[in-house]
Amino acid sequence: MYSKEEVRLLKKKFWTDFASAYPKKWLLFDTKIKDFAFKFYVDNKKAQVALEIEPKDENLRKIYYEKIESLRTLLWENHVPDAILERNYHLDNGKCISRIWVEMPNVSLHKPDTWKQIFDFFYKEMTNFEEFYEEYSDYIKDLELNT
């Protein structure tokens, strides 16, 4: 069992090592769409790469999600074949968002011997998500063009 300070230092080392292994400027929050962001996630059981759609306006969330959903076949066939699409994903704090993600189970932030697997997974899947977004961003951003 790690103390809070040990966990903090472990997380810091994890993210520093990832940035060293893959020194790339990721898109993440720079999508030019408010509350529409790509995220890395890791805990003591799994790693995830996700697109989270969480505008306060429920109608906007619905529109953006449906645009991604309309591109689902292209996402699966050309970019992220294992992506999971969930219109109503509930965060631990109770907030409901839309989420598209891919997961690697059985890895852990607390097990440095799994970090290389996580880093490779993060790099591959986020690169694929970003390529998908860059290819279809004009369509996704255009609120006048609905699905």
VEXBAPA-494968 format. One record per residue: residue in one letter; x, y negated, z of N, C-alpha, C in turn; residue number from 1. Coordinates in nm, 4 decimals. Each point is the difference from the previous one (the first is absolute). Layout:
BEGIN
<node A; <X; Y; Z>; <X; Y; Z>; <X; Y; Z>; NUM> ...
END
This chain:
BEGIN
<node M; <0.0840; 0.1183; 0.0000>; <-0.0840; -0.1183; 0.0000>; <0.0881; -0.1241; 0.0000>; 1> <node Y; <-0.0315; -0.0919; -0.0874>; <0.0775; -0.1221; -0.0116>; <-0.0611; -0.1124; 0.0835>; 2> <node S; <0.0837; -0.0864; 0.0545>; <-0.0489; -0.1198; 0.0673>; <-0.0438; -0.1002; -0.1071>; 3> <node K; <-0.0723; -0.1050; 0.0384>; <-0.0427; -0.1008; -0.0963>; <0.1203; -0.0635; -0.0692>; 4> <node E; <0.1044; -0.0250; 0.0764>; <0.1202; -0.0607; -0.0570>; <0.0679; 0.0952; -0.0985>; 5> <node E; <0.0060; 0.1273; 0.0320>; <0.0596; 0.0984; -0.0904>; <-0.0802; 0.0105; -0.1303>; 6> <node V; <-0.1320; -0.0026; 0.0127>; <-0.0854; 0.0048; -0.1196>; <0.0214; -0.1253; -0.0843>; 7> <node R; <0.0093; -0.1156; 0.0638>; <0.0235; -0.1252; -0.0718>; <0.1316; 0.0075; -0.0774>; 8> <node L; <0.1046; 0.0478; 0.0655>; <0.1310; 0.0112; -0.0646>; <-0.0007; 0.1046; -0.1117>; 9> <node L; <-0.0714; 0.1090; 0.0219>; <-0.0116; 0.1046; -0.1017>; <-0.0710; -0.0539; -0.1252>; 10> <node K; <-0.1093; -0.0736; 0.0216>; <-0.0728; -0.0600; -0.1124>; <0.0888; -0.0990; -0.0751>; 11> <node K; <0.0723; -0.0807; 0.0745>; <0.0892; -0.0976; -0.0623>; <0.1054; 0.0711; -0.0848>; 12> <node K; <0.0594; 0.1053; 0.0539>; <0.1017; 0.0770; -0.0744>; <-0.0626; 0.0653; -0.1231>; 13> <node F; <-0.1202; 0.0550; 0.0149>; <-0.0684; 0.0631; -0.1129>; <-0.0151; -0.0986; -0.1149>; 14> <node W; <-0.0574; -0.1175; 0.0277>; <-0.0267; -0.0971; -0.1063>; <0.1296; -0.0588; -0.0561>; 15> <node T; <0.1008; -0.0173; 0.0840>; <0.1301; -0.0478; -0.0473>; <0.0638; 0.1038; -0.0921>; 16> <node D; <-0.0047; 0.1251; 0.0411>; <0.0559; 0.1076; -0.0828>; <-0.0760; 0.0140; -0.1319>; 17> <node F; <-0.1316; -0.0160; 0.0040>; <-0.0782; 0.0071; -0.1238>; <0.0405; -0.1130; -0.0940>; 18> <node A; <0.0100; -0.1208; 0.0527>; <0.0389; -0.1149; -0.0827>; <0.1405; 0.0188; -0.0583>; 19> <node S; <0.0876; 0.0652; 0.0755>; <0.1352; 0.0268; -0.0511>; <-0.0015; 0.1075; -0.1080>; 20> <node A; <-0.0821; 0.1023; 0.0198>; <-0.0081; 0.1095; -0.0968>; <-0.0661; -0.0457; -0.1302>; 21> <node Y; <-0.1006; -0.0864; 0.0109>; <-0.0744; -0.0492; -0.1159>; <-0.0128; -0.1512; 0.0074>; 22> <node P; <0.1074; -0.0723; -0.0335>; <-0.0032; -0.1466; 0.0083>; <-0.0797; -0.0593; -0.1168>; 23> <node K; <-0.1277; -0.0103; 0.0182>; <-0.0893; -0.0477; -0.1060>; <-0.0978; -0.0995; 0.0604>; 24> <node K; <-0.0375; -0.1002; -0.0781>; <-0.1041; -0.0933; 0.0437>; <-0.1339; 0.0610; -0.0387>; 25> <node W; <-0.0732; 0.0441; 0.1005>; <-0.1296; 0.0634; -0.0233>; <-0.1091; -0.1048; -0.0148>; 26> <node L; <-0.1039; 0.0326; -0.0733>; <-0.1135; -0.0891; -0.0223>; <-0.0759; -0.0259; 0.1308>; 27> <node L; <-0.0364; 0.1026; 0.0706>; <-0.0702; -0.0034; 0.1280>; <-0.1117; -0.1041; 0.0049>; 28> <node F; <0.0208; -0.1146; 0.0655>; <-0.1059; -0.0989; 0.0171>; <-0.0050; -0.1015; -0.1138>; 29> <node D; <0.0921; 0.0062; -0.0934>; <0.0107; -0.0990; -0.1069>; <-0.0805; 0.0407; -0.1235>; 30> <node T; <-0.1242; 0.0425; 0.0210>; <-0.0847; 0.0458; -0.1104>; <-0.0767; -0.1140; -0.0666>; 31> <node K; <0.0038; -0.1174; 0.0616>; <-0.0757; -0.1171; -0.0466>; <-0.1502; 0.0176; 0.0215>; 32> <node I; <-0.0356; 0.0976; 0.0841>; <-0.1392; 0.0195; 0.0410>; <0.0002; -0.0015; 0.1525>; 33> <node K; <-0.0792; -0.0881; 0.0583>; <-0.0047; -0.0105; 0.1455>; <-0.0550; 0.1295; 0.0611>; 34> <node D; <0.0681; 0.0483; 0.1025>; <-0.0404; 0.1203; 0.0739>; <-0.0050; 0.1257; -0.0884>; 35> <node F; <0.0944; 0.0096; -0.0910>; <0.0141; 0.1126; -0.0926>; <0.1496; 0.0296; -0.0021>; 36> <node A; <0.0428; 0.1043; 0.0731>; <0.1434; 0.0189; 0.0210>; <0.0407; 0.1467; -0.0015>; 37> <node F; <0.1231; 0.0217; -0.0410>; <0.0624; 0.1321; 0.0048>; <0.0750; 0.0127; 0.1319>; 38> <node K; <-0.0055; 0.1177; 0.0601>; <0.0620; 0.0184; 0.1307>; <0.0684; 0.1359; 0.0110>; 39> <node F; <0.1092; -0.0006; 0.0763>; <0.0671; 0.1226; 0.0410>; <-0.0478; 0.0305; 0.1412>; 40> <node Y; <-0.0170; 0.1276; 0.0313>; <-0.0391; 0.0389; 0.1358>; <0.0711; 0.1297; 0.0358>; 41> <node V; <0.0504; 0.0066; 0.1212>; <0.0594; 0.1234; 0.0504>; <-0.0261; 0.0085; 0.1492>; 42> <node D; <-0.0283; 0.1206; 0.0484>; <-0.0135; 0.0235; 0.1440>; <0.0702; 0.1311; 0.0316>; 43> <node N; <-0.0398; 0.0651; 0.1072>; <0.0706; 0.1229; 0.0378>; <-0.0593; 0.1257; -0.0639>; 44> <node K; <-0.0926; -0.0160; -0.0969>; <-0.0600; 0.1155; -0.0671>; <-0.0001; -0.0088; -0.1518>; 45> <node K; <0.0063; -0.1226; -0.0536>; <-0.0182; -0.0163; -0.1449>; <0.0586; -0.1337; -0.0472>; 46> <node A; <0.0130; -0.0091; -0.1316>; <0.0371; -0.1248; -0.0660>; <-0.1056; -0.0277; -0.1064>; 47> <node Q; <-0.0291; -0.1280; -0.0226>; <-0.0996; -0.0370; -0.0993>; <0.0459; -0.1235; -0.0769>; 48> <node V; <-0.0435; -0.0063; -0.1249>; <0.0103; -0.1202; -0.0810>; <-0.1439; -0.0318; -0.0374>; 49> <node A; <-0.0397; -0.1260; 0.0207>; <-0.1407; -0.0326; -0.0174>; <-0.0206; -0.1352; -0.0664>; 50> <node L; <-0.1141; -0.0112; -0.0642>; <-0.0537; -0.1277; -0.0453>; <-0.1208; -0.0242; 0.0899>; 51> <node E; <0.0036; -0.1095; 0.0755>; <-0.1107; -0.0319; 0.0896>; <-0.0713; -0.1242; -0.0496>; 52> <node I; <-0.1303; 0.0143; -0.0142>; <-0.0863; -0.1072; -0.0492>; <-0.0877; -0.0425; 0.1167>; 53> <node E; <0.0234; -0.1215; 0.0509>; <-0.0713; -0.0381; 0.1210>; <-0.0453; -0.1457; 0.0061>; 54> <node P; <-0.0568; -0.0537; -0.1093>; <-0.0539; -0.1359; 0.0103>; <-0.1133; -0.0063; 0.1027>; 55> <node K; <-0.0125; -0.1149; 0.0646>; <-0.1088; -0.0178; 0.0970>; <-0.1358; 0.0063; -0.0704>; 56> <node D; <-0.0040; -0.0463; -0.1241>; <-0.1223; 0.0043; -0.0797>; <-0.0218; 0.1433; -0.0490>; 57> <node E; <-0.1021; 0.0629; 0.0526>; <-0.0298; 0.1400; -0.0325>; <-0.0222; 0.0205; -0.1494>; 58> <node N; <-0.0594; -0.0973; -0.0668>; <-0.0246; 0.0113; -0.1438>; <0.1316; 0.0031; -0.0780>; 59> <node L; <0.0973; -0.0823; 0.0413>; <0.1311; 0.0022; -0.0658>; <0.0681; 0.1343; 0.0193>; 60> <node R; <-0.0081; 0.0530; 0.1212>; <0.0604; 0.1319; 0.0259>; <-0.0615; 0.1038; -0.0927>; 61> <node K; <-0.1311; -0.0043; -0.0131>; <-0.0719; 0.0938; -0.0860>; <0.0453; -0.0141; -0.1458>; 62> <node I; <0.0095; -0.1229; -0.0485>; <0.0394; -0.0229; -0.1394>; <0.1412; 0.0520; -0.0258>; 63> <node Y; <0.0953; -0.0368; 0.0867>; <0.1380; 0.0451; -0.0201>; <0.0108; 0.1523; 0.0076>; 64> <node Y; <-0.0691; 0.0590; 0.0963>; <0.0048; 0.1457; 0.0108>; <-0.0579; 0.0654; -0.1256>; 65> <node E; <-0.1131; -0.0494; -0.0466>; <-0.0632; 0.0594; -0.1182>; <0.0859; -0.0165; -0.1250>; 66> <node K; <0.0769; -0.1082; -0.0070>; <0.0923; -0.0163; -0.1122>; <0.1075; 0.1095; 0.0042>; 67> <node I; <0.0565; 0.0230; 0.1188>; <0.1000; 0.1065; 0.0133>; <-0.0647; 0.1351; -0.0293>; 68> <node E; <-0.1186; 0.0204; 0.0537>; <-0.0708; 0.1265; -0.0218>; <-0.0265; 0.0234; -0.1485>; 69> <node S; <-0.0304; -0.1058; -0.0744>; <-0.0245; 0.0154; -0.1439>; <0.1274; 0.0399; -0.0746>; 70> <node L; <0.1154; -0.0247; 0.0615>; <0.1299; 0.0359; -0.0591>; <0.0557; 0.1304; 0.0587>; 71> <node R; <-0.0801; 0.0669; 0.0795>; <0.0439; 0.1189; 0.0733>; <0.0686; 0.1046; -0.0896>; 72> <node T; <-0.0580; 0.0311; -0.1124>; <0.0584; 0.1009; -0.0881>; <0.1391; -0.0432; -0.0471>; 73> <node L; <0.0138; -0.1265; -0.0353>; <0.1309; -0.0513; -0.0426>; <0.0994; 0.0013; 0.1164>; 74> <node L; <-0.0470; -0.0339; 0.1181>; <0.0851; 0.0048; 0.1194>; <0.0506; 0.1416; 0.0225>; 75> <node W; <-0.0909; 0.0958; -0.0031>; <0.0365; 0.1398; 0.0252>; <0.0865; 0.0590; -0.1116>; 76> <node E; <-0.0361; -0.0259; -0.1250>; <0.0712; 0.0634; -0.1113>; <0.1366; -0.0618; -0.0284>; 77> <node N; <0.0141; -0.1306; 0.0240>; <0.1221; -0.0692; -0.0425>; <0.0869; -0.0551; 0.1121>; 78> <node H; <-0.0517; -0.0024; 0.1222>; <0.0757; -0.0700; 0.1043>; <0.0085; 0.0763; 0.1328>; 79> <node V; <-0.1131; 0.0174; 0.0652>; <-0.0005; 0.0599; 0.1349>; <-0.1016; 0.1146; 0.0013>; 80> <node P; <0.0414; 0.1187; -0.0452>; <-0.0944; 0.1108; -0.0164>; <-0.0678; 0.0461; 0.1290>; 81> <node D; <0.0624; -0.0217; 0.1136>; <-0.0584; 0.0459; 0.1263>; <-0.0709; -0.1096; 0.0774>; 82> <node A; <-0.0237; -0.1139; -0.0628>; <-0.0629; -0.1127; 0.0701>; <-0.1396; 0.0369; 0.0497>; 83> <node I; <-0.0284; -0.0446; 0.1201>; <-0.1310; 0.0179; 0.0618>; <-0.0680; -0.1368; -0.0009>; 84> <node L; <-0.1225; -0.0060; -0.0498>; <-0.0740; -0.1255; -0.0038>; <-0.1112; 0.0067; 0.1038>; 85> <node E; <-0.0063; -0.1001; 0.0848>; <-0.1044; -0.0015; 0.1024>; <-0.0590; -0.1408; 0.0098>; 86> <node R; <-0.1275; -0.0100; -0.0381>; <-0.0699; -0.1293; 0.0010>; <-0.0116; -0.0566; 0.1409>; 87> <node N; <-0.0338; 0.0842; 0.0966>; <-0.0199; -0.0450; 0.1384>; <0.0946; 0.0748; 0.0924>; 88> <node Y; <0.1179; -0.0566; 0.0179>; <0.1028; 0.0585; 0.0859>; <0.0025; -0.0805; 0.1295>; 89> <node H; <-0.0125; 0.0679; 0.1116>; <-0.0048; -0.0686; 0.1293>; <0.1365; 0.0027; 0.0675>; 90> <node L; <0.0530; -0.1189; 0.0251>; <0.1269; -0.0130; 0.0705>; <-0.0202; 0.0319; 0.1478>; 91> <node D; <0.1095; 0.0230; 0.0712>; <-0.0082; 0.0307; 0.1432>; <-0.0701; -0.1106; 0.0786>; 92> <node N; <0.0092; -0.1249; -0.0472>; <-0.0637; -0.1113; 0.0705>; <-0.1490; -0.0137; -0.0338>; 93> <node G; <-0.0522; 0.0923; -0.0835>; <-0.1412; -0.0007; -0.0345>; <-0.0330; -0.0730; -0.1287>; 94> <node K; <0.0946; -0.0767; -0.0536>; <-0.0236; -0.0752; -0.1225>; <-0.0160; 0.0961; -0.1178>; 95> <node C; <-0.0950; -0.0298; -0.0868>; <-0.0248; 0.0814; -0.1193>; <0.0640; -0.0698; -0.1201>; 96> <node I; <0.0853; 0.0735; -0.0699>; <0.0665; -0.0503; -0.1201>; <-0.0182; 0.1037; -0.1104>; 97> <node S; <0.0459; -0.0341; -0.1189>; <0.0096; 0.0999; -0.1069>; <0.1479; 0.0333; -0.0122>; 98> <node R; <0.0280; 0.1259; -0.0270>; <0.1395; 0.0434; 0.0036>; <0.0248; 0.1065; -0.1061>; 99> <node I; <0.1122; -0.0150; -0.0678>; <0.0471; 0.0989; -0.0958>; <0.1389; 0.0379; 0.0493>; 100> <node W; <0.0232; 0.1293; 0.0233>; <0.1280; 0.0367; 0.0584>; <0.0427; 0.1398; -0.0389>; 101> <node V; <0.1273; 0.0251; 0.0276>; <0.0588; 0.1312; -0.0181>; <0.0776; 0.0300; 0.1277>; 102> <node E; <0.0024; 0.1277; 0.0377>; <0.0567; 0.0357; 0.1302>; <0.0996; 0.1147; -0.0113>; 103> <node M; <0.1016; -0.0075; 0.0837>; <0.0946; 0.1106; 0.0158>; <-0.0138; 0.0479; 0.1451>; 104> <node P; <-0.0537; 0.1201; 0.0212>; <-0.0145; 0.0511; 0.1361>; <0.1300; 0.0637; 0.0500>; 105> <node N; <0.0009; 0.0290; 0.1282>; <0.1091; 0.0763; 0.0628>; <0.1366; -0.0680; -0.0066>; 106> <node V; <0.0008; -0.1321; 0.0087>; <0.1231; -0.0765; 0.0149>; <-0.0217; -0.0928; 0.1193>; 107> <node S; <0.1085; -0.0546; 0.0527>; <-0.0156; -0.0790; 0.1207>; <0.1033; -0.1112; 0.0105>; 108> <node L; <-0.0476; -0.1147; 0.0399>; <0.0882; -0.1111; 0.0337>; <0.0944; 0.0413; 0.1120>; 109> <node H; <-0.0456; 0.0883; 0.0865>; <0.0788; 0.0439; 0.1156>; <0.1014; 0.1094; -0.0337>; 110> <node K; <0.0026; 0.0440; -0.1261>; <0.0948; 0.1039; -0.0420>; <0.0855; -0.0539; -0.1148>; 111> <node P; <0.1135; -0.0588; 0.0331>; <0.0849; -0.0569; -0.1055>; <0.0385; 0.0993; -0.1102>; 112> <node D; <-0.0051; 0.1287; 0.0270>; <0.0324; 0.0965; -0.1058>; <-0.1081; 0.0043; -0.1089>; 113> <node T; <-0.1169; -0.0624; 0.0223>; <-0.1041; -0.0069; -0.1037>; <0.0013; -0.1347; -0.0735>; 114> <node W; <0.0836; -0.0912; 0.0438>; <-0.0017; -0.1340; -0.0579>; <0.0300; -0.0012; -0.1492>; 115> <node K; <0.0959; 0.0764; -0.0452>; <0.0327; -0.0006; -0.1433>; <-0.1227; 0.0407; -0.0823>; 116> <node Q; <-0.0713; 0.1011; 0.0454>; <-0.1238; 0.0410; -0.0691>; <-0.0988; -0.1164; -0.0039>; 117> <node I; <-0.0148; -0.0685; 0.1124>; <-0.0935; -0.1128; 0.0073>; <0.0452; -0.1113; -0.0930>; 118> <node F; <0.1285; -0.0338; 0.0040>; <0.0510; -0.1068; -0.0855>; <-0.0244; 0.0314; -0.1469>; 119> <node D; <0.0280; 0.1230; -0.0417>; <-0.0215; 0.0407; -0.1391>; <-0.1486; -0.0073; -0.0362>; 120> <node F; <-0.0848; 0.0465; 0.0912>; <-0.1451; -0.0067; -0.0188>; <-0.0452; -0.1453; -0.0132>; 121> <node F; <0.0432; -0.0852; 0.0930>; <-0.0368; -0.1418; -0.0054>; <0.0400; -0.0614; -0.1339>; 122> <node Y; <0.1238; 0.0229; -0.0398>; <0.0497; -0.0600; -0.1234>; <-0.0817; 0.0474; -0.1212>; 123> <node K; <-0.0165; 0.1285; -0.0127>; <-0.0715; 0.0556; -0.1154>; <-0.1446; -0.0484; -0.0049>; 124> <node E; <-0.0698; 0.0131; 0.1115>; <-0.1432; -0.0310; -0.0013>; <-0.0276; -0.1499; -0.0089>; 125> <node M; <0.0785; -0.0822; 0.0688>; <-0.0229; -0.1447; -0.0093>; <0.0352; -0.0500; -0.1392>; 126> <node T; <0.1051; 0.0531; -0.0585>; <0.0345; -0.0372; -0.1375>; <-0.1154; 0.0339; -0.0936>; 127> <node N; <-0.0579; 0.1184; 0.0161>; <-0.1130; 0.0402; -0.0845>; <-0.1224; -0.0884; 0.0226>; 128> <node F; <-0.0291; -0.0321; 0.1255>; <-0.1123; -0.0903; 0.0306>; <0.0237; -0.1371; -0.0629>; 129> <node E; <0.1211; -0.0522; 0.0140>; <0.0300; -0.1319; -0.0554>; <-0.0105; -0.0005; -0.1524>; 130> <node E; <0.0471; 0.1044; -0.0642>; <-0.0111; 0.0080; -0.1458>; <-0.1469; 0.0013; -0.0426>; 131> <node F; <-0.0815; 0.0752; 0.0716>; <-0.1442; 0.0021; -0.0270>; <-0.0579; -0.1406; 0.0139>; 132> <node Y; <0.0325; -0.0657; 0.1109>; <-0.0551; -0.1335; 0.0243>; <0.0460; -0.0991; -0.1072>; 133> <node E; <0.1266; 0.0026; -0.0326>; <0.0504; -0.0937; -0.1008>; <-0.0670; 0.0230; -0.1351>; 134> <node E; <-0.0267; 0.1245; -0.0325>; <-0.0650; 0.0308; -0.1273>; <-0.1445; -0.0501; -0.0051>; 135> <node Y; <-0.0705; 0.0051; 0.1128>; <-0.1433; -0.0335; 0.0008>; <-0.0342; -0.1221; 0.0853>; 136> <node S; <0.0983; -0.0772; 0.0414>; <-0.0266; -0.1117; 0.0907>; <-0.0908; -0.1066; -0.0607>; 137> <node D; <0.0130; -0.0270; -0.1287>; <-0.0872; -0.1018; -0.0607>; <-0.1468; 0.0412; 0.0125>; 138> <node Y; <-0.0274; 0.1248; -0.0272>; <-0.1368; 0.0509; 0.0137>; <-0.0455; -0.0039; 0.1462>; 139> <node I; <0.0858; 0.0439; 0.0909>; <-0.0367; 0.0041; 0.1424>; <-0.0267; -0.1402; 0.0536>; 140> <node K; <0.0816; -0.0960; -0.0372>; <-0.0129; -0.1384; 0.0497>; <-0.1206; -0.0729; -0.0565>; 141> <node D; <-0.0441; 0.0358; -0.1189>; <-0.1056; -0.0727; -0.0706>; <-0.1372; 0.0317; 0.0594>; 142> <node L; <-0.0469; -0.0895; 0.0864>; <-0.1296; 0.0236; 0.0664>; <-0.1184; -0.0200; -0.0940>; 143> <node E; <0.0236; -0.0625; -0.1145>; <-0.1075; -0.0175; -0.0970>; <-0.0259; 0.1286; -0.0763>; 144> <node L; <0.1009; 0.0857; -0.0065>; <-0.0101; 0.1266; -0.0721>; <-0.0240; 0.1113; 0.1005>; 145> <node N; <-0.1249; 0.0334; 0.0224>; <-0.0338; 0.1057; 0.0975>; <-0.0128; 0.1336; -0.0683>; 146> <node T; <0.0052; 0.1024; 0.0813>; <-0.0106; 0.1366; -0.0522>; <-0.1446; 0.0337; -0.0291>; 147> 
END
